[in-house]
Amino acid sequence: MTICPCCGFKFNGTLSDGCKECGAKSVGVALPRPANELPSYGRALILAVSGSLLVLVFTTQTFIAMAQRSSGSLERLFQFWQWIAAGETAAWRLKWISIPVLFITLWFGLKIFRSIKAQPDRFCGLKHARRGLLASAMVGLLIAVLIGITIPDRLRQRQMSIDAKHAAQANALKTVLQRYKELHNRLPDQSTVVEELSTLHDHDGMVRLALTGFDSNGYQPRGEVAAIDNQKTRNLRGAIIRKASLTTATDDTPPAGLVFTDYDLRLPGEDKILGTEDDWVGRDGVIMRLADVAKGGVGRSVSAGVLNP
């Protein structure tokens, strides 16, 4: 069976008689393979270059982060932990690019390295290929370690940002309710709190911030029955001689009613649902987690928008 190198047709015979499909004929005897063939270094070069590039990119990002952190201070350039912090910053910056690239590089790199090792007569540069593959693996491991050790701090910062958001809304509510109280000498009723607070002049955005996602069911005003008019009370109290009458004299002046002067507050937590375990509860401007209240008030509290550990 002969295969024509020109058209790929298979036939019985030799190429000296010509291909039965395209008519191509051999013009000479095929050249023998050379006695000595030089091994290829291309595969080893791929691993060496890829490893060097990953090291170079990570080192460059670390120096850039260090330059931003030092801000011209030479003392920080000689502090070990400043370099660790710069490496952490570089690792987080490269996580979405370097980690997929590292997985692909290591996967292909292992296959290439095994092929070089299995055929040393065809491929050379095993030493350089090993170094390139090791450099890629070390960069990937270093990025994973630097990201891993900063995860607890990142989670703590995320929780602080969530707490600060609740603090900002609590502070805005406290400010708006205080403005309303100074203007009307009372606090709004629960059923009309949103409508009444919306009537305030929002020159600094406090009203908008306070009412964003605000559920009136979490607002509970408190107060006392207002005293009767002071002037009438004094007149009645000072009357020693009263006119005689067949009927008993009574004071029909109705009380001024219920005036709200304080309030209890409950804000939804991260689930945005009021009445769950992650709610924040407050009273008179001081707010804290419901779970911390159940523990006796131990934990983070928010007073006037400031987090107090």
ABEGO torsion letter per residue (X at the ends): XBBBAAAGBBBBEBAAAEBAAAGBBBABBBBBBBABBBBBAAAAAAAAAAAAAAAAAAAAAAAAAAAAAAGGBAAAAABAAAAAAAAAAAAAAAAAAAAAAAAAAAAAAAAAAAAAAABAAABBGAAAAAAAAAAAAAAAAAAAAAAAAAAAAAAAAAAAAAAAAAAAAAAAAAAAAAAAAAAAGBBBBAAAAAAAAAABBBAAGAAAAAABGBBAAABBBBBBBBBBBAAAAAAAAABABBBBBABBBBBABBBAEBBBABBBBBBBBAAGBBGBAABBBBBGGBBBBAAAAAAGGBEBBBBGGBBBX
